């Protein structure tokens, strides 16, 4: 287990373009969120804080048997910054001596134990202020922030996500190439594309809304052998 590091999973958004909560779409016998929580567990981290918002009720129901902690962000519509602040405060409640915070998104099911261990290893060995994921437009999450950045993450004036803070701290940031781990899914088309990459069978109507076949349940969604 990585000492002194907690994780939060941001799942507060409306998922407007997807048409239903992205975190609850079927994935490998469970949901997209289940896959991310499993990667966190495999990487040796404590159960994360899942920050909910627009779909708090549905996510809470899905996580009722999970060891993850749920923290509702009533101000989720103001921007991702408020969800990061909400998750960090929840993490500090139980671990006030945190050395670092890993921030994850709930729509990146290809994030793996291997990639999380790379983030953790670089954070612990190279001692940068931030270890983040490289994207064409700059650094982003998944990312680990050292304690010296907690006040900036908790700033009430920070409505945006983590990317602006990462950009402003470029000299203290190490960026890693994510490979497939950096792929997210905002639309039904992207969801189907990621399922194909992962070797998962096609679901008729996948990602087209809460009433689409296979959209709400876990059964029948397994990896192709």
Secondary structure, 3 states (H helix, E strand, C coil): CCCCEEEEEEECCCCCCCCCCHHHCEECCEEHHHHHHHHHHHCCCCCCEEEECCCHHHHHHHCCCCCCEEEECCCHHHCHHHHHHHHHHHHHHHCCCCCEEEEEECCCCCCCHHHHHHHHHHHHHHCCCEEEEEECCEEEEEEEEEHHHHHHHCCCCCCCCCHHHHHHCHHHEEEEECHHHHCCCCCHHHHHHHHHHCCECCCCCCCCCCCCCCCCCCCCCCECC
